[in-house]
Amino acid sequence: MRYSDDVIEEVRTKNDIVDVVSQYVKLTRKGSSYFGLCPFHNEKTPSFSVTPAKQMYYCFGCGAGGNVFNFIMEYENYTFGEALSHLAQRAGVELPKIEYSREAKEKAERKALLLEINKKAAQYFYYQLRREGGKAAYQYLTGRGLSEETIKKFGLGYSDKYSDDLYKYMKAKGYSDELLRESGLFNADERRGMYDKFWNRVIFPIMDVNNRVIGFGGRVMGDGKPKYLNSPETKIFDKSRNLYGLNMARTTRKNYLILCEGYMDVISMHQAGFTNAVASLGTALTSGHASLLKRYTEEVLLLYDSDEAGIRAALRAIPILREAGVNAKVVSLKPYKDPDEFIKNMGAEAFEERLLNASDSFLFRVHTGEAEADMETPQGQNRFFEECARMLLELSDELERNLYIEAIVKDYRRYGISGEDLRKRVNTLAMKGTRAEQRVQPKSTGHETKKRESAGDKAQKLMLTWLVTYPGIFSEAEKYLSPSDFVVPLYRQVAEMLFAQRKEGEVNPARLLNAFTDSEEQREVASLFNATIHLETPEEQSRAFLDALLRIKEESLAEKNKNWDPTDMQALQELIQAKKELEDLGRNGHRLHISFE
């Protein structure tokens, strides 16, 4: 699906990037740009910039960058089409009806059919729960204290004990075996053919934030294995990017979300009035989950079971949430195992009190470490405080680190530890260096670490940044440069587009970015327009411009020389002429008059 460039540009120009980003990030004006804390990685000092003149954003910390479309795509996890539709609606622009390409149409229809199959399956399971065959499942749910209203609200159902009921139902509706297999609702083997994945189970429909059924969870009735079974990942269901109950919890009036372990935890909490509860879908918390949570809240209360497995799950989740910029606290349910058991025994008010008294996640890690240490011996105490120092070293903010040092000293003064002792230990570890995996890093961009940027790459990026930021230098630059001089393929492509815009009369980097659909390319292109070098005087500016120009021309000449065909005499003459021009430029470069204004 592709709209015309004019339509895309109309939507972009009617959504000022400062106005849009301000709805998600608190921005403060500094000079010609706005700055705030990056929403895409955890940071204490603002490195996220929004530049009205370029209509672009860029984070100097993690490298996220782009125009208003890219921001909405990354923040809301939207496709380009979804971001375009969202911004068009925001600006009151009516998008024209357009024809899908054959491939896009088939893909959209396939997705729509899978959603349709899931919706019909959810209705089928819901109906089965109320039939005679579903009586035991219904009694199980009501026996767990769920009301009819709650069962209806969450669309709970039952899969019959016969393993081909749903398959027969779907075949009667006309769906092909290929599509049914793709839905994740059925298994297939040579002996049995196609058969239901879920049978003799209480069914929990899983919905995305737009209330569309994308998968299912099932709890077996009786002693079958596994006890809980979930849909496999499909074209519409990604476990690592969806949370159970978020479609309801995202509208909560609370300023935090509660992260539980399972479906029944979420359902029982919603019934008790805690409608801000969610759960991961049969998998440990991932960075995708954390990014999803970050869209809707700044704080998450971890409410895992109070057994050893629950504690381990909380310890794994804390750094993941921290990395995403989400503050985490840990709720103690002892002596009860889970929220359902706690609420039934103590009531909603006592549960609310536990939420209010949730533990600081950093101190939770400290106290968990204490429980595992041999605090009766000097050696055990030393190892414990060594681990405390390692955790403190993860904190890049000095004030935050000092506050936690004081908190640890307050809790463990009985062992003779002082703030100075801990600071010395932290400094010693810092001097030694710690294992890389122990340090908190910005969010991964999803690709391998890039090679160190060469001087030539830097020169090309600086030149592209200057051409965009100071269009007045174009008249001087184009005397010596052409897009073919940019030897990095992506940089050359961007230069070609900039030079073409120049001929049309306006350099517009935000519009240029519309042409790039790959997220990594978008980041890279955004970085091309945000290269920095500290220059104060006009002389420094002219010198830097000349240095970059010479470097670009040198690398361009070297590239042409490397690819020269020895039998091509005309190319040889051109190389000789280019070398002479480069030498002349080096001798007479001081005559260049460049104004970065």
Beta strands, then each sheet from edge to edge (+ up, - down):
strand 1: 28-30
strand 2: 33-36
strand 3: 48-51
strand 4: 56-59
strand 5: 65-66
strand 6: 157-159
strand 7: 186-189
strand 8: 193-196
strand 9: 201-207
strand 10: 213-220
strand 11: 228-230
strand 12: 257-260
strand 13: 277-279
strand 14: 299-302
strand 15: 327-330
strand 16: 359-360
sheet 1: 1+ 2- 3+ 4- 5+
sheet 2: 6+ 9- 10+ 11-
sheet 3: 7+ 8-
sheet 4: 13+ 12+ 14+ 15+ 16-
end
